[in-house]
Amino acid sequence: MHSAEVIWTCDGDFASGQYSRAHHWRFDGGIEVAAAPSPAIVAPPLGLAEAVDPEEAYIASISSCHMLWFLDVACRGGYQVASYRDAARGALRQADGVVWIPRVDLNVAVVFSGETPNEAAHMALHEAAHHACFIANSVKTEIVVNLN
């Protein structure tokens, strides 16, 4: 079982809509993260620009899950990964009156030490990671891997 605690307390005039949307996420390991809607949706002071917004967290969870599976697949394949970086991107879009994130691009840069797979073998590692990723298997968002 996985869990997260979302904690919000009213700060402002709730009835008029003039209240802070800033809140916290608390995870089972004790980490607490400041969260708020995207500043593009709710501007400060009712939001908190420096906090993580749900859309960013969604994209980060897709990227993180993919990376963890990629590292596992690469290790089992005999490759040595020295570093992994992903500048993941996704954008809200509206279709049929619904706002959602239809696509997330994982813009991945991997540095291997030792044997470096060719591009096809590298992409095969990502494909295997994608199919193993619990988050990717749980969403309808298209996830595209771009090698940098």
N, C-alpha and C positions, 0 to 999 in steps of 0.2 A: 504494500500500500504506500502510495506517495501522497504527501499532503503539503499544503501551504496555508498559512493563516494570513488573511487580509484584514488590516486594522484601520478603521477610520473613525474619527470623532468630529462632530460638527464644530466648525470654526467660522462663524459668520451668521448671516440671516438666511436660514434654510427656506423659509416661506417665500422670500423674494427671489430665490435662486442665487443670492450673493453669498455663497459659502465656499470654502476651500474644498477642492477635490483631491488635495494631497493626502496620501495615506502611506501605509507601510506594508511590505510583504515580509513575513517571518517564516523561515524555513526550519525544518526539523533539526538541523545542525546548529541552530542558534543565530545564524546570519539574518540580519534585518536590512532590508533595502528600501530606500525611499522610492515611492511610486506616485504617479500622477498621470492624468491624460496628456497626450501630446500637446505641446504649446500651440500647434496648428489648430487644435480642436478647442481647447480651453486655455486662454492666455493667462499668464500671471496677472494679478496676484491670486486668482482663483485656482490656477494650476501651479506647477512647480517645474520650471524649465529644466533644471538640473537633475530631476528624478527620472527613473526608468518608466517609460510608458508601456502599456500592454502590447502595443504593436511591435516595439523594439524587443520586448521580452520574447514574443512569439518568434521573431526572426532569429534572435540569439539562441533560442532553444532548438530550432531546426538546425542551425549551424553547429552548435555544440554537440548535438546528438550525432550528426553526420561525421564530425571530426573524430569523436570517440570511436565510432565504428570504423572509420578509415584507418586510424592508428592500429586497431585490433587486426583488421584485415591485412594491412601492410606487414605487421609483425609476423602474423601467421604465414605470410607469403615469403618471408625471409628478407624483407627490406628493412633498412635502418632509416628511420625518419629523424632528422636533426631538428627540424622546425616546421610548423604549420601555421599559416595565417589565413584568415578568411575575412574579407570585407563584404559581408553579406548585405544584400539590399532587397527591399520589397516596398511596395507602395499600395496604399488603399485605392481601390477603384470602385466605381458604382456600376452595377449591372442589374437590370430588372428591379430597381428600387432597393437593392441590397448593397451595402458597402462592405467590402471584404478585401483580403490580400490574395489575389489570384495566382501570383507568381513570386517566388523568392529566388534570387540569383545568389549562388554561393561563388564568390570570386576568390578562388583558392590559390595560394602560393605554398608549395611544399618544397623543402630542401631535404634531399636524401644524403646520407653519408654512406659511402660504399657504393654498391651497385644502384644505378638510377634506372628505373623502368622507362621504356620508350613511351611515347604519348598514348598509344593504344593500351598498353599494360597499365599505365597510370590511370587512364579513364576506367579501365576494368576494375581497378581497386575502388574507385569512387562509386561505380555502379553497384558493386557488392555491398559497399557501406550504405548506400541509399536504400537498398532492399532490406538491409538488416535494421535500419534506424527505426526505433519505436515511434518517434515523433512523425517521421515521414509517412509511416504506415497508418498514422492516426488522423491525417489531415487531407483535405481535397486540394490544397494549394499545390500548383506545379512547382517542383524544385529542380532548378537547372544548375549544373556544375560547370563553371568556366575556369580553365586553368590560366594562371598568370605566370 
